[in-house]
């Protein structure tokens, strides 16, 4: 059985380029030291930093059939996913808190 604390929240989206490529946004995982950007994943390019609001504004929600391959790929990479339709303010705040925690640990002398 999976512990709820081990789940990674993910929002699946598809781009509007005409190709309809799906990508995953991890709204609680910081990609920078301030937590302004979240972590994202796409099969081509894999992990990167993303502006959550910008990505959502320029994409459409992906349905389970569309993101099924990406979902399996992420699970093979070790993710235990909690799929959501959208991020909340609490998720954004958690991302910022985690970024601060990580940057504080890096600054502490060994």
N, C-alpha and C positions, 0 to 999 in steps of 0.2 A: 504494500500500500504506500502511496506517495504522500509525503508530508506537504501540507499547503505552503509551508515556508520555502520549499524547494522548487515551487512552480515559478516559471518565468512568464510574465504577462507579455502577450504578443498581439499585435493588430496586423492583419493581413490586408494588403492593398494591391491594386493593379494599376499600372501606369496608363496614361491616355495617349500614348504615342502611336497607337494603332496596332502595336504588337501585343498589348495587354499583358506584359510581363508582370508577374507577381513579385512582391517584396514584403519583407516582414519588418515591422517597427517594434522595438522593445522600449516602451515609454518609460520604464523605470530604470533602464540601464544607461548610465551616463557615458558619453563618448568624449567628453572634455572635462577639464578640472573644475569648471563652474557648473556643470550640469545643464548648460543651455541646449546642447545637442544630445539626442538619444542615439543609441546604437541601432543600426539597421542591418539587414542581411538580404542579399539577392544572390541567386545561384551564380550569375556572372558578376565577379567583383567581390563577392562574399561580404564580410563585415566592413562597415564604414560608419561615419558620423552622419547624422541626418537632422535637419530642422523638421521636427514633427509636424508643426502647423503647415509649413510649406509643402511637405510631402502629401499631407491630407488634402490640401487645397488643389493640388495638381494631379490627383489620382482618384480612383473610385474604389469603393469597398470590393474586396474579392470574396466570392462565394466559396463554400467548402470544396466544390468540384474544381474550381480554378486554382486554389492554393494547395490541393492535396499533395502534389509532388514536393513542393517546398516544405510543407509540414513534415513529410516523411524525412526529407533531407536534414532538417533541423533536429528531428528526434535521433537520427543516426549520429549527429554531431554531439549528442548528449543532453540536449534540451528537453525538459519536461514542461510542456507548454500549457498555459491557461489562456485560451483564445478569447479575445474581447472584440467588440465592434469599434470601440473608441477609447481613448485615454481620458482620465479624469484629472482634475486639479490635484488630487491627492497623489496620483502617480507622478505628476510633474514635480511635486514637492519632494517625494521620495527620491527621485532621480537627483535633484539638487543636493539633498542631504547626503546621499551616497557619494556624490562627487566630492563634497567637502570632507567626508570621512576618509576617502582615498587620498586626497591631496594632503591632509593633515598627517596621515601615516607616513607619507613620503618625506615630509619635512622633519620628522623626528630624528634626532641623532641616534646612531646605532651603538 
